[in-house]
Amino acid sequence: MVSVITFFVYLSTYCFTMIQNMQTDNERYKKMASLAQIGWWEVDLTAGYYLCSDYLSDLLGLDGDTISTSDFLNLIREDYRKQIAQEFRANSSIHKDFYEQTFPIHSKYGEVWLHTRLAFREKGTGVDGGDKSFGIIQRVEAPKEEDQRDALRRVNDLLCRQNFVSQSLLRFLRDEAVESCIADILRDILNLYNGKGRVYIFEYDEIYAHHSCIYEVVSEGVSAEIDNLQDMPASESKWWSEQILSGKPIILNTLEQLLEETPDEYQILVVQGIKSLMVTPLMTGDRVWGYMGIDLVETYHVMKIFNGSPHWEIL
């Protein structure tokens, strides 16, 4: 009996010591995370909320450890909010395995800059069988110069576009429903640009005498033109076809750039309400088989080159 009591006392003491050690380790972790200004988050997009670490909860001024996705978006500074919101929409429709952004938020300590990235995703563990995503977030220094802030916006933008392209290509390789997959990819591309428009793919016939629109996705409120763009004689858009068939992209910040050089093609485009456009040839080996383009019908964009990559800025 004594040995049983002794063992019980020993076991209780051992468990108590282990709990104390765990609590000490937990406190140490919290202190180190606070000193490093780093935290973690868990998001269930279907349920629409974040679960936040102690550091992040304190930074955001939360009473508990959760915040709705809409409330979190409202904390992001307005000039970054739309892009981050697009990323949220993308994550809800695309099973992306990569996400990384840097942006300013309004915290209880004033405006601070955060860098966040996705760590991993759990499939089907969220509400209604949705996914849960887990990531880390760290407070970083604010860009000091306007040029640095502009460069950061462009890097964020390029990261966003790279994410869309890589995930869309991966989905294309995995998806047997090619038609719907292509439509989804075009819709993803359209969502990358701020403003209403249409994204499309054209194909030339074997002798390059005609070209037809074979896929098109349009924004809400933008008219579809695919039915009006079938078996179009290449001879009626000579300059356009010469550019595409020579492997050159077409970038028009405004249609006025076409008016003097090729008024016929200007008329074809202006009746569609296009303000700006960008078109790139689609090639198989050395042969051009068609082209993909995006038309913006609501806002003018100016194309600039940043780190060797094209970047459209809204006017």
C-alpha positions as CSV (number, residue, x, y, z in Angstrom):
1,M,0.0,0.0,0.0
2,V,2.8,2.3,0.9
3,S,4.6,1.6,-2.4
4,V,1.4,2.4,-4.3
5,I,1.0,5.7,-2.5
6,T,4.7,6.5,-3.0
7,F,4.4,5.8,-6.7
8,F,1.2,7.9,-6.9
9,V,3.0,10.8,-5.2
10,Y,6.0,10.4,-7.5
11,L,3.8,10.3,-10.6
12,S,1.9,13.4,-9.5
13,T,5.1,15.3,-8.8
14,Y,6.5,14.3,-12.2
15,C,3.3,15.4,-14.0
16,F,3.3,18.7,-12.1
17,T,6.9,19.3,-13.0
18,M,6.3,18.5,-16.6
19,I,3.3,20.9,-16.7
20,Q,5.4,23.6,-15.1
21,N,8.2,23.0,-17.7
22,M,5.7,23.2,-20.5
23,Q,4.2,26.4,-19.1
24,T,7.7,27.8,-18.8
25,D,8.6,26.8,-22.4
26,N,5.3,28.3,-23.6
27,E,6.1,31.6,-21.8
28,R,9.6,31.6,-23.3
29,Y,8.2,31.0,-26.7
30,K,5.7,33.9,-26.3
31,K,8.4,36.2,-25.1
32,M,10.8,35.3,-27.9
33,A,8.0,35.7,-30.5
34,S,7.2,39.1,-29.1
35,L,10.8,40.2,-29.1
36,A,11.2,39.0,-32.7
37,Q,7.8,40.7,-33.6
38,I,6.6,37.5,-35.2
39,G,3.3,35.6,-34.9
40,W,1.2,33.0,-36.7
41,W,-2.3,32.9,-38.1
42,E,-4.8,30.2,-39.1
43,V,-7.6,31.0,-41.6
44,D,-10.8,29.2,-42.6
45,L,-12.0,31.1,-45.6
46,T,-15.3,29.3,-45.7
47,A,-16.1,30.3,-42.1
48,G,-14.6,33.7,-42.8
49,Y,-12.3,34.2,-39.8
50,Y,-8.7,34.2,-38.6
51,L,-7.3,32.6,-35.5
52,C,-4.4,34.7,-34.3
53,S,-1.4,34.1,-32.1
54,D,-1.0,36.2,-28.9
55,Y,1.5,38.6,-30.6
56,L,-0.8,39.2,-33.6
57,S,-3.9,39.5,-31.4
58,D,-2.2,42.2,-29.4
59,L,-0.9,44.0,-32.5
60,L,-4.4,44.1,-33.9
61,G,-6.0,45.1,-30.6
62,L,-8.3,42.1,-30.4
63,D,-10.3,41.2,-27.3
64,G,-9.9,37.5,-28.1
65,D,-7.9,35.6,-30.6
66,T,-10.1,35.7,-33.7
67,I,-11.0,38.3,-36.3
68,S,-13.2,38.1,-39.4
69,T,-11.6,38.2,-42.8
70,S,-13.6,41.3,-43.6
71,D,-12.5,43.1,-40.5
72,F,-8.9,42.2,-41.1
73,L,-9.1,43.5,-44.7
74,N,-10.5,46.8,-43.3
75,L,-7.3,47.2,-41.2
76,I,-5.1,47.1,-44.3
77,R,-4.3,50.5,-45.7
78,E,-6.7,51.5,-48.4
79,D,-4.1,51.7,-51.3
80,Y,-3.1,48.0,-50.7
81,R,-6.6,46.7,-49.7
82,K,-7.9,45.9,-53.1
83,Q,-4.9,43.8,-54.1
84,I,-5.0,41.8,-50.9
85,A,-8.8,41.3,-51.3
86,Q,-8.1,39.9,-54.8
87,E,-5.7,37.4,-53.2
88,F,-8.4,36.4,-50.7
89,R,-10.8,35.7,-53.5
90,A,-8.2,33.8,-55.4
91,N,-7.5,31.6,-52.3
92,S,-11.2,30.8,-52.0
93,S,-11.4,29.5,-55.5
94,I,-7.9,28.2,-56.2
95,H,-6.0,25.7,-54.0
96,K,-2.9,27.8,-53.9
97,D,0.2,26.5,-52.1
98,F,2.1,29.7,-52.2
99,Y,1.3,33.1,-50.8
100,E,3.6,36.0,-49.8
101,Q,2.9,39.7,-49.4
102,T,4.1,42.8,-47.6
103,F,1.7,45.5,-46.7
104,P,0.8,48.2,-44.2
105,I,-2.0,47.9,-41.6
106,H,-3.7,50.1,-39.0
107,S,-2.7,48.5,-35.7
108,K,-3.3,49.6,-32.1
109,Y,0.2,51.1,-32.2
110,G,-0.5,53.1,-35.4
111,E,0.5,52.2,-38.9
112,V,2.9,49.2,-39.1
113,W,4.2,47.1,-42.0
114,L,3.7,43.3,-42.0
115,H,5.3,40.6,-44.1
116,T,3.3,37.4,-44.3
117,R,3.6,34.0,-46.1
118,L,1.7,30.8,-46.2
119,A,3.3,27.9,-44.3
120,F,1.0,25.0,-45.2
121,R,-2.6,24.1,-46.0
122,E,-4.8,21.4,-44.5
123,K,-7.3,20.0,-47.0
124,G,-10.9,19.5,-45.9
125,T,-10.4,20.4,-42.2
126,G,-12.4,23.6,-42.3
127,V,-16.1,24.4,-42.2
128,D,-18.2,22.4,-44.7
129,G,-15.1,20.4,-45.8
130,G,-13.2,23.5,-46.8
131,D,-9.5,24.1,-46.4
132,K,-7.6,25.7,-43.5
133,S,-4.4,27.7,-44.2
134,F,-1.6,28.4,-41.7
135,G,1.0,31.1,-42.0
136,I,3.5,33.3,-40.2
137,I,3.5,37.1,-40.0
138,Q,6.2,39.4,-39.0
139,R,6.4,43.1,-38.4
140,V,9.0,44.8,-40.7
141,E,10.4,48.2,-41.2
142,A,8.4,50.6,-43.3
143,P,9.9,51.6,-46.7
144,K,11.6,55.0,-46.1
145,E,11.5,56.4,-49.6
146,E,8.7,56.7,-52.1
147,D,10.7,54.8,-54.7
148,Q,11.1,51.9,-52.3
149,R,7.3,51.9,-51.7
150,D,6.6,51.9,-55.4
151,A,9.1,49.1,-55.9
152,L,7.5,47.1,-53.1
153,R,4.0,47.5,-54.7
154,R,5.4,46.3,-58.0
155,V,7.2,43.3,-56.4
156,N,3.9,42.4,-54.6
157,D,2.1,42.7,-57.9
158,L,4.6,40.5,-59.7
159,L,4.4,37.9,-57.0
160,C,0.7,37.9,-57.2
161,R,0.7,37.4,-61.0
162,Q,3.4,34.8,-60.7
163,N,1.3,32.9,-58.2
164,F,-1.7,33.0,-60.5
165,V,0.2,31.8,-63.5
166,S,2.0,29.0,-61.7
167,Q,-1.2,27.7,-60.0
168,S,-3.2,28.0,-63.2
169,L,-0.6,26.0,-65.2
170,L,-0.6,23.4,-62.5
171,R,-4.4,23.1,-62.5
172,F,-4.3,22.9,-66.3
173,L,-2.0,19.9,-66.1
174,R,-4.2,18.2,-63.5
175,D,-7.6,19.0,-64.9
176,E,-9.2,16.7,-67.5
177,A,-12.0,19.2,-68.2
178,V,-9.8,21.4,-70.5
179,E,-12.6,23.7,-71.6
180,S,-13.6,24.8,-68.1
181,C,-10.0,24.9,-67.0
182,I,-9.0,27.3,-69.8
183,A,-12.0,29.5,-68.9
184,D,-10.9,29.5,-65.2
185,I,-7.3,30.4,-66.2
186,L,-8.6,33.4,-68.3
187,R,-10.8,34.5,-65.5
188,D,-7.8,34.4,-63.1
189,I,-5.8,36.6,-65.6
190,L,-8.6,39.0,-65.8
191,N,-8.8,39.3,-62.0
192,L,-5.2,40.4,-61.9
193,Y,-6.0,43.7,-63.5
194,N,-7.9,46.5,-61.8
195,G,-10.8,47.5,-64.1
196,K,-13.4,45.9,-66.3
197,G,-12.4,44.1,-69.4
198,R,-12.2,40.8,-71.4
199,V,-9.5,38.2,-71.8
200,Y,-9.5,36.0,-74.9
201,I,-7.6,33.5,-77.1
202,F,-7.6,33.7,-80.9
203,E,-6.5,31.0,-83.3
204,Y,-5.4,31.3,-87.0
205,D,-6.3,28.8,-89.6
206,E,-3.5,26.8,-91.3
207,I,-2.7,29.3,-94.0
208,Y,-3.2,32.4,-91.7
209,A,-6.0,33.7,-93.9
210,H,-8.5,34.0,-91.0
211,H,-8.4,34.2,-87.2
212,S,-11.2,33.4,-84.8
213,C,-11.9,33.9,-81.1
214,I,-12.0,30.4,-79.5
215,Y,-12.2,31.4,-75.8
216,E,-13.4,34.6,-74.0
217,V,-14.0,35.6,-70.5
218,V,-15.6,39.0,-69.6
219,S,-16.1,41.1,-66.5
220,E,-19.6,41.7,-65.2
221,G,-21.3,44.4,-67.3
222,V,-18.9,44.0,-70.2
223,S,-20.3,42.7,-73.5
224,A,-19.0,39.4,-74.9
225,E,-17.7,39.7,-78.5
226,I,-16.8,36.1,-79.3
227,D,-19.7,35.6,-81.6
228,N,-18.7,38.7,-83.6
229,L,-15.1,37.6,-83.9
230,Q,-15.3,34.5,-86.0
231,D,-13.5,33.8,-89.3
232,M,-12.2,37.3,-89.5
233,P,-10.1,37.9,-92.6
234,A,-6.4,38.6,-91.6
235,S,-6.3,41.0,-94.6
236,E,-8.6,43.3,-92.8
237,S,-6.2,43.6,-89.8
238,K,-2.9,43.5,-91.7
239,W,-0.8,45.5,-89.3
240,W,-2.2,43.5,-86.3
241,S,-1.4,40.1,-88.0
242,E,2.0,41.2,-89.1
243,Q,2.9,42.0,-85.5
244,I,1.5,38.8,-84.1
245,L,3.0,36.5,-86.8
246,S,6.4,38.1,-86.4
247,G,6.3,37.1,-82.7
248,K,5.9,40.6,-81.4
249,P,3.4,41.6,-78.6
250,I,1.0,44.4,-79.1
251,I,0.8,46.9,-76.2
252,L,-1.6,49.9,-76.5
253,N,-1.9,52.3,-73.6
254,T,-4.6,54.1,-75.7
255,L,-6.2,53.3,-79.0
256,E,-5.1,56.7,-80.3
257,Q,-1.7,55.1,-80.9
258,L,-3.4,53.2,-83.8
259,L,-5.3,56.0,-85.3
260,E,-2.7,57.4,-87.7
261,E,-0.9,54.1,-88.5
262,T,-3.9,51.8,-89.1
263,P,-7.3,53.5,-88.9
264,D,-9.1,50.4,-90.1
265,E,-8.0,48.4,-87.0
266,Y,-8.7,51.4,-84.8
267,Q,-12.3,51.3,-85.9
268,I,-12.6,47.5,-85.2
269,L,-11.4,48.0,-81.7
270,V,-13.0,51.3,-80.8
271,V,-16.6,49.9,-81.3
272,Q,-15.8,47.4,-78.6
273,G,-15.3,50.2,-76.1
274,I,-11.6,49.3,-75.5
275,K,-9.4,51.8,-73.7
276,S,-6.1,49.8,-73.4
277,L,-5.0,46.4,-74.5
278,M,-2.1,43.9,-74.4
279,V,-1.8,41.0,-76.7
280,T,1.0,38.3,-76.9
281,P,1.5,35.6,-79.6
282,L,1.0,32.0,-78.7
283,M,3.6,29.7,-80.3
284,T,4.2,26.0,-80.8
285,G,8.0,25.7,-81.4
286,D,8.8,28.4,-84.0
287,R,5.2,28.6,-85.3
288,V,2.6,31.1,-84.2
289,W,-0.8,29.5,-83.9
290,G,-2.7,32.3,-82.3
291,Y,-2.6,35.0,-79.6
292,M,-4.0,35.8,-76.2
293,G,-5.0,39.3,-75.1
294,I,-6.6,41.4,-72.5
295,D,-8.8,44.4,-73.3
296,L,-9.6,47.0,-70.6
297,V,-12.8,48.9,-71.3
298,E,-13.2,51.1,-68.3
299,T,-9.8,52.6,-67.4
300,Y,-6.6,53.6,-69.2
301,H,-3.4,51.8,-68.3
302,V,0.2,52.7,-69.0
303,M,2.6,49.8,-69.6
304,K,6.0,50.1,-67.8
305,I,8.9,47.7,-67.5
306,F,10.0,46.7,-64.0
307,N,12.9,44.3,-63.6
308,G,12.4,43.2,-67.1
309,S,8.7,42.4,-66.7
310,P,5.7,44.4,-68.0
311,H,3.6,46.2,-65.5
312,W,0.4,48.1,-66.2
313,E,-0.3,51.1,-64.1
314,I,-3.8,52.7,-63.9
315,L,-4.1,56.3,-65.0
